[in-house]
Amino acid sequence: MARVLIGCEAEAPAGALIDAVVLGARLEAAGHAVTYAAADPAGLAQLAGGAIATPILPAPSVLYAASARARAAVVGGLGDLMALAGYESAPRLIALARSWAALLDLAAPDVVVGLDAPVLWLAAAARRPTMAVGDRFTLPPVEVATRVRLSPDLPPVASIADMLANANAALDAIGGAKLAALDDILGRCAVVVHGPAQLDPYLALRGGLPSSTIGAAPAAAFPPVRGALAAALDARCPEIDNVVVALCGLGDIRIDAFVAGGSATMDRFLAATPGLRAHGDVASWLAALPGTGAVLHHGVGAIAARALIGGLPQLVLPWRSGQRLVGETLVALGCGVVEGPGAPVEQLVETFRGIAGDGARYVAARHHAERVALAPPVDAADAVVAEVARLAMAAR
C-alpha cells in the first residue's frame, strides 16, 4: 500500500477534477491511501457526490495566477498553460512552489499524482516520485512539450527563457535541482496521457499512442435519443445565468443537467423546471449519457472524450482559454458546434434545439464512435494504478 496525493491546481480544467474522482476511487480499490488537494475543495467534493471520505486539502493558489494579458490570450500550447498557472511571474511561482512543498511535507505521500498541474509537477518531482496526468490537449509529447505551438501565428503568453528562469528560481527556493530546459519538468515525471486519438492536436508528433479514457469508456448508444440533452455546466462561467435560463426554456426537450459549483438558488430553479433532471454529482450525470442525444459543455476534455466515444453530437460553450480549442476540434470532426455563452437567450435556445435534432452531426458522431470501437479505448486508470505501485516500490 502506498500513500498517494492527487493534486489539481487553480487553472486545471474541470476535466481534471472529474478524472481525480475516478482515479482516487480506483487507487483506493487497489489498496492505496489517497489524499486529495484541490484549489476548490468544495467543488471537488460536489463533483464526487460523497465518494471522497477523507478531508480535501486546499491546494496552493493565488487570486489571479497570471496577468490580464495572459488571461485574455488564446492558449497555443502547454507553454501558455504554464504561464497561466503561474510560471509567468517569478514571485508567484516561488510562492506557489513553497506552498506545495509545505503541503507535501504535511501530507507525506509516497507518490504524487498531478492532474494538469504544472506547478505541482515542478515542486513535487524535486522531492518525491511524481506522475503527470493529462489529456491530449494539455500534455504534448514530452520531448517538445513547451516548444510546440498549436497557434504559431499568436505570440506566446510568456517566453520559454523567462519561464525557465522563474522555474529555476522556484526550485532554488525549495532546494530542488535546476532544470536545463523547461521540457525537463515533464522529463522528471512519469507521464500518462489519455483521450481518444481523434481529439489529439499533437497526433502527428505523438505516434501510435492508443485511445484511452480515465475509467471505463461509455458504450455508444445507436440510435441516439432524439430530443434529449445532457448539459454539464460550470457556475464560474460569467454568463452561466444566461445559459441556465436558455436551458430551462427548451420545454419539450428532456434534459439531464449538472452544474459544478451552482448555488442553492440555481439548484432550486433547475429542480423546478419540467423535463429537467438535476444531478448532484458528476458520476450520476455521466451514467445518464447513454440515454441522451447530445451533450452541452464548456469545452471540457474529459467530457468531450466520453461524448465522442459515446457517439454523441456536442455543443461547446467556451469561456476559458483553451476551451475553444476543444470546440474547434469537434467542429473540424463534423460532430460539434461552438457558441458563445454570452449570446442572447433566444439565440442559445435556438442553438440548443438545433443540436438536439441535428442529423448531420449525429451521423458524424456515430462515424467517429464506430472508428473508436475498431480499437476499443484502454483504461488509462489501470496505467496510473500500475505506475503508482511501481514508483512506490522503487522509492522504498
C-alpha positions as CSV (number, residue, x, y, z in Angstrom):
1,M,0.0,0.0,0.0
2,A,1.2,3.5,-0.8
3,R,0.2,6.9,0.4
4,V,-0.9,8.9,-2.7
5,L,-1.6,12.6,-3.1
6,I,-3.8,13.6,-6.0
7,G,-3.4,17.3,-6.8
8,C,-5.2,19.8,-9.0
9,E,-4.4,23.5,-9.4
10,A,-6.5,26.6,-9.8
11,E,-6.0,26.7,-13.6
12,A,-6.7,23.0,-14.1
13,P,-9.7,22.3,-16.4
14,A,-12.8,20.8,-14.9
15,G,-12.0,17.6,-16.6
16,A,-9.0,17.2,-14.3
17,L,-11.4,17.2,-11.3
18,I,-13.6,14.6,-12.9
19,D,-10.5,12.4,-13.5
20,A,-9.3,13.0,-10.0
21,V,-12.5,11.5,-8.6
22,V,-12.3,8.4,-10.8
23,L,-8.6,7.9,-10.2
24,G,-9.0,8.3,-6.4
25,A,-11.6,5.6,-6.3
26,R,-9.5,3.2,-8.4
27,L,-6.4,3.8,-6.3
28,E,-8.4,3.2,-3.1
29,A,-9.8,0.0,-4.6
30,A,-6.2,-1.1,-5.2
31,G,-5.4,-0.7,-1.5
32,H,-3.7,2.7,-1.6
33,A,-4.4,5.5,0.9
34,V,-5.4,8.6,-1.1
35,T,-5.3,12.3,-0.1
36,Y,-6.7,15.0,-2.3
37,A,-5.5,18.6,-2.7
38,A,-7.6,21.0,-4.8
39,A,-7.8,24.8,-5.3
40,D,-11.5,24.4,-4.8
41,P,-12.1,21.6,-2.2
42,A,-15.8,22.2,-2.0
43,G,-16.1,22.0,-5.8
44,L,-14.2,18.7,-5.9
45,A,-16.4,17.3,-3.0
46,Q,-19.5,18.3,-5.0
47,L,-18.2,16.5,-8.1
48,A,-17.5,13.4,-6.1
49,G,-21.0,13.4,-4.5
50,G,-19.9,12.0,-1.2
51,A,-17.4,9.5,-2.7
52,I,-14.4,11.2,-1.0
53,A,-14.5,10.3,2.7
54,T,-11.2,12.0,3.6
55,P,-10.7,15.8,4.1
56,I,-9.6,17.6,0.9
57,L,-6.6,19.8,1.4
58,P,-6.7,23.3,-0.1
59,A,-4.1,23.4,-2.9
60,P,-1.9,26.5,-3.2
61,S,-3.4,29.2,-5.4
62,V,-3.4,32.9,-5.9
63,L,-6.3,35.3,-6.7
64,Y,-5.0,35.6,-10.2
65,A,-2.4,33.2,-11.5
66,A,-1.4,35.3,-14.5
67,S,-1.6,38.8,-15.8
68,A,-4.6,40.3,-17.5
69,R,-2.8,40.0,-20.8
70,A,-2.2,36.3,-20.2
71,R,-5.8,35.6,-19.2
72,A,-7.1,37.2,-22.4
73,A,-4.7,35.2,-24.6
74,V,-5.7,32.2,-26.7
75,V,-3.8,29.2,-25.4
76,G,-1.5,27.9,-28.0
77,G,0.2,25.1,-26.1
78,L,1.5,23.8,-22.8
79,G,3.8,26.8,-22.5
80,D,0.8,29.1,-22.4
81,L,-1.0,26.9,-19.9
82,M,2.1,27.0,-17.7
83,A,2.2,30.8,-17.9
84,L,-1.4,30.9,-16.8
85,A,-0.7,28.6,-13.9
86,G,2.0,31.0,-12.5
87,Y,5.2,30.5,-14.5
88,E,4.9,34.0,-16.0
89,S,5.9,35.6,-12.6
90,A,8.9,34.5,-10.5
91,P,7.5,35.8,-7.2
92,R,4.2,34.0,-7.8
93,L,5.8,30.8,-8.9
94,I,8.2,30.8,-5.9
95,A,5.2,31.3,-3.5
96,L,3.2,28.5,-5.1
97,A,6.2,26.1,-5.1
98,R,6.9,26.8,-1.5
99,S,3.3,26.2,-0.6
100,W,3.2,22.9,-2.5
101,A,6.4,21.9,-0.8
102,A,5.0,22.6,2.7
103,L,1.8,20.7,1.8
104,L,3.8,17.7,0.6
105,D,5.8,17.7,3.9
106,L,2.5,17.8,5.8
107,A,0.7,15.0,3.8
108,A,4.0,12.9,3.4
109,P,2.8,11.0,0.3
110,D,4.9,8.2,-1.2
111,V,3.7,9.2,-4.7
112,V,2.2,12.4,-6.1
113,V,-0.3,12.3,-9.0
114,G,-0.7,15.8,-10.5
115,L,-3.6,16.3,-12.9
116,D,-3.0,19.2,-15.3
117,A,-0.9,20.7,-12.5
118,P,2.4,22.2,-13.9
119,V,3.4,23.9,-10.6
120,L,2.8,20.7,-8.6
121,W,4.9,18.7,-11.2
122,L,7.7,21.1,-10.6
123,A,7.6,21.2,-6.8
124,A,6.7,17.5,-6.2
125,A,9.3,16.0,-8.6
126,A,12.0,17.8,-6.7
127,R,11.0,15.8,-3.6
128,R,9.0,12.6,-4.4
129,P,8.1,10.2,-7.2
130,T,5.6,12.2,-9.3
131,M,3.2,11.4,-12.1
132,A,1.9,14.0,-14.6
133,V,-1.5,13.0,-15.9
134,G,-3.4,15.0,-18.5
135,D,-5.5,14.7,-21.7
136,R,-4.2,15.0,-25.2
137,F,-4.9,18.8,-25.4
138,T,-2.9,19.7,-22.3
139,L,0.0,17.2,-22.5
140,P,2.1,17.4,-25.7
141,P,4.8,14.8,-26.4
142,V,7.4,15.3,-23.6
143,E,10.4,15.9,-25.9
144,V,8.7,19.1,-27.4
145,A,6.4,19.8,-24.6
146,T,6.8,23.6,-24.2
147,R,8.2,24.3,-27.7
148,V,5.5,23.2,-30.0
149,R,2.6,25.6,-30.5
150,L,-0.9,24.9,-31.8
151,S,-1.4,28.6,-32.8
152,P,2.0,29.6,-34.2
153,D,0.6,32.9,-35.5
154,L,-0.2,34.0,-31.9
155,P,2.6,35.4,-29.7
156,P,3.3,33.2,-26.6
157,V,1.9,34.4,-23.2
158,A,5.5,34.3,-21.8
159,S,8.9,33.4,-23.2
160,I,10.3,30.0,-22.6
161,A,13.6,31.5,-21.4
162,D,11.8,33.7,-18.8
163,M,9.7,30.8,-17.6
164,L,12.7,28.5,-17.3
165,A,14.5,31.2,-15.2
166,N,11.4,31.5,-13.0
167,A,11.1,27.7,-12.6
168,N,14.8,27.5,-11.5
169,A,14.3,30.4,-9.0
170,A,11.4,28.4,-7.6
171,L,13.5,25.2,-7.4
172,D,16.2,27.2,-5.6
173,A,13.7,28.3,-3.1
174,I,12.6,24.7,-2.2
175,G,16.0,23.1,-2.6
176,G,15.5,21.4,-5.9
177,A,17.9,20.7,-8.7
178,K,17.9,23.2,-11.6
179,L,16.4,22.5,-15.0
180,A,18.4,22.6,-18.1
181,A,15.3,23.1,-20.2
182,L,11.6,23.8,-19.4
183,D,10.6,20.4,-21.0
184,D,12.6,18.7,-18.3
185,I,9.7,19.4,-15.9
186,L,7.8,16.6,-17.6
187,G,11.0,14.6,-18.0
188,R,11.3,14.3,-14.2
189,C,7.8,12.8,-14.0
190,A,6.1,9.6,-15.1
191,V,3.7,10.8,-17.8
192,V,0.2,9.3,-18.6
193,V,-1.7,10.9,-21.4
194,H,-5.3,9.9,-22.1
195,G,-8.1,10.6,-24.6
196,P,-9.3,9.4,-28.0
197,A,-6.8,9.8,-30.8
198,Q,-9.4,11.8,-32.8
199,L,-9.1,14.6,-30.2
200,D,-5.3,14.8,-30.3
201,P,-4.0,18.1,-31.7
202,Y,-0.5,16.6,-31.5
203,L,-1.3,13.3,-33.2
204,A,1.3,13.8,-35.9
205,L,4.0,14.1,-33.3
206,R,2.7,11.6,-30.8
207,G,2.9,8.4,-32.9
208,G,0.9,5.3,-32.0
209,L,-0.5,6.2,-28.6
210,P,-3.7,4.2,-28.3
211,S,-7.0,5.9,-27.5
212,S,-7.8,5.8,-23.8
213,T,-10.1,7.1,-21.1
214,I,-9.8,7.6,-17.3
215,G,-12.2,4.9,-16.2
216,A,-14.4,2.7,-18.3
217,A,-15.3,4.0,-21.7
218,P,-19.0,4.7,-22.2
219,A,-20.9,2.4,-24.6
220,A,-22.2,4.1,-27.7
221,A,-26.0,4.0,-28.0
222,F,-27.4,3.9,-31.5
223,P,-29.5,5.5,-32.5
224,P,-29.1,8.4,-30.0
225,V,-32.2,9.5,-28.1
226,R,-33.5,12.4,-30.2
227,G,-35.0,15.4,-28.2
228,A,-32.8,14.7,-25.1
229,L,-29.8,16.7,-24.0
230,A,-27.1,16.3,-21.3
231,A,-25.6,19.5,-20.0
232,A,-22.5,19.8,-17.8
233,L,-22.1,23.4,-16.8
234,D,-19.7,25.4,-14.6
235,A,-21.1,28.1,-12.3
236,R,-17.8,30.0,-12.6
237,C,-18.7,30.9,-16.2
238,P,-19.5,34.6,-16.2
239,E,-22.6,34.0,-18.4
240,I,-23.9,30.9,-16.5
241,D,-27.2,32.5,-15.7
242,N,-27.8,33.2,-19.3
243,V,-27.1,29.6,-20.2
244,V,-29.3,28.2,-17.5
245,V,-32.2,30.4,-18.4
246,A,-31.9,29.2,-22.1
247,L,-31.6,25.6,-21.0
248,C,-34.8,25.9,-18.9
249,G,-36.7,27.4,-21.8
250,L,-36.5,24.4,-24.0
251,G,-39.8,23.0,-22.8
252,D,-40.3,19.8,-24.7
253,I,-36.7,18.6,-24.7
254,R,-35.7,16.3,-21.8
255,I,-32.5,17.5,-20.1
256,D,-30.0,15.9,-17.7
257,A,-28.1,18.7,-16.1
258,F,-25.2,19.1,-13.7
259,V,-23.9,22.5,-12.6
260,A,-20.5,22.4,-10.9
261,G,-20.4,25.0,-8.1
262,G,-24.0,26.0,-8.6
263,S,-25.8,28.0,-5.9
264,A,-28.8,26.6,-3.9
265,T,-31.0,29.1,-5.7
266,M,-29.8,27.8,-9.1
267,D,-30.3,24.2,-8.0
268,R,-33.9,25.0,-6.9
269,F,-34.5,26.8,-10.3
270,L,-33.3,23.8,-12.2
271,A,-35.3,21.3,-10.0
272,A,-38.5,23.3,-10.7
273,T,-38.1,23.1,-14.5
274,P,-40.4,20.5,-16.1
275,G,-38.5,17.8,-18.0
276,L,-35.1,18.6,-16.4
277,R,-33.4,16.2,-14.1
278,A,-30.7,17.9,-12.0
279,H,-27.8,15.7,-10.9
280,G,-26.0,16.3,-7.7
281,D,-22.7,14.7,-8.7
282,V,-20.8,14.0,-11.9
283,A,-20.9,10.2,-11.6
284,S,-24.7,10.3,-11.8
285,W,-24.6,12.7,-14.7
286,L,-22.1,10.6,-16.7
287,A,-24.2,7.5,-16.1
288,A,-27.1,9.3,-17.8
289,L,-25.1,9.9,-21.1
290,P,-26.2,6.7,-22.9
291,G,-29.8,7.8,-22.6
292,T,-29.4,11.2,-24.2
293,G,-28.9,12.5,-27.7
294,A,-26.4,15.4,-27.5
295,V,-24.1,16.9,-24.9
296,L,-23.6,20.6,-23.9
297,H,-20.4,21.6,-22.1
298,H,-17.8,24.3,-21.8
299,G,-15.0,22.6,-23.8
300,V,-14.0,20.1,-21.1
301,G,-11.6,17.4,-22.5
302,A,-12.9,14.6,-20.2
303,I,-16.5,15.2,-21.3
304,A,-15.6,15.7,-24.9
305,A,-13.8,12.3,-24.9
306,R,-16.7,10.5,-23.3
307,A,-19.2,12.0,-25.7
308,L,-17.1,11.3,-28.8
309,I,-16.7,7.6,-27.7
310,G,-20.4,7.5,-27.0
311,G,-21.3,8.8,-30.5
312,L,-23.0,12.0,-29.3
313,P,-23.0,15.4,-31.0
314,Q,-21.6,18.2,-28.8
315,L,-22.3,21.9,-28.3
316,V,-19.4,23.7,-26.7
317,L,-19.9,26.9,-24.8
318,P,-16.3,28.1,-24.1
319,W,-15.4,30.7,-21.5
320,R,-11.8,30.0,-20.6
321,S,-8.5,30.0,-22.5
322,G,-8.1,26.6,-24.1
323,Q,-11.8,25.6,-24.2
324,R,-12.4,26.9,-27.6
325,L,-9.7,24.6,-29.0
326,V,-11.7,21.6,-27.8
327,G,-14.8,23.0,-29.6
328,E,-12.9,23.8,-32.8
329,T,-11.6,20.3,-32.9
330,L,-15.1,18.9,-32.6
331,V,-16.3,21.3,-35.3
332,A,-13.5,20.0,-37.6
333,L,-14.6,16.5,-36.9
334,G,-18.1,17.4,-38.0
335,C,-19.8,16.4,-34.7
336,G,-19.6,19.7,-32.8
337,V,-20.9,23.3,-32.7
338,V,-19.3,26.2,-30.8
339,E,-21.5,29.0,-29.4
340,G,-20.6,31.9,-27.0
341,P,-22.3,31.5,-23.6
342,G,-23.0,35.2,-23.7
343,A,-25.2,35.0,-26.8
344,P,-28.8,36.3,-26.4
345,V,-31.0,33.8,-24.7
346,E,-33.2,33.4,-27.7
347,Q,-30.2,32.5,-29.8
348,L,-29.0,30.0,-27.3
349,V,-32.4,28.3,-27.2
350,E,-32.4,28.0,-30.9
351,T,-28.8,26.6,-30.9
352,F,-29.7,24.1,-28.1
353,R,-32.8,22.9,-30.1
354,G,-30.6,22.6,-33.2
355,I,-28.0,20.3,-31.6
356,A,-30.8,18.2,-30.2
357,G,-32.1,17.4,-33.7
358,D,-29.0,17.8,-35.9
359,G,-29.0,14.8,-38.3
360,A,-25.7,15.6,-40.0
361,R,-23.8,15.8,-36.7
362,Y,-25.5,12.6,-35.4
363,V,-24.1,10.8,-38.5
364,A,-20.6,12.3,-37.9
365,A,-20.7,11.5,-34.2
366,R,-21.7,7.9,-35.0
367,H,-18.9,7.6,-37.6
368,H,-16.2,8.6,-35.0
369,A,-17.7,6.3,-32.4
370,E,-17.5,3.4,-34.8
371,R,-13.9,4.3,-35.6
372,V,-13.0,4.3,-31.9
373,A,-14.8,1.0,-31.5
374,L,-12.5,-0.7,-34.0
375,A,-9.7,-0.4,-31.4
376,P,-11.6,0.0,-28.1
377,P,-10.0,2.6,-25.8
378,V,-7.8,1.2,-23.0
379,D,-8.5,2.4,-19.4
380,A,-5.7,4.8,-18.5
381,A,-6.6,4.5,-14.9
382,D,-5.1,1.0,-15.0
383,A,-1.8,2.5,-16.2
384,V,-1.9,5.1,-13.3
385,V,-2.5,2.4,-10.7
386,A,0.3,0.2,-12.0
387,E,2.7,3.2,-12.2
388,V,1.9,4.3,-8.6
389,A,2.7,0.8,-7.4
390,R,6.0,0.8,-9.4
391,L,7.1,4.2,-8.1
392,A,6.2,3.4,-4.5
393,M,8.1,0.1,-4.7
394,A,11.2,1.8,-6.3
395,A,11.2,4.5,-3.6
396,R,11.4,2.0,-0.7
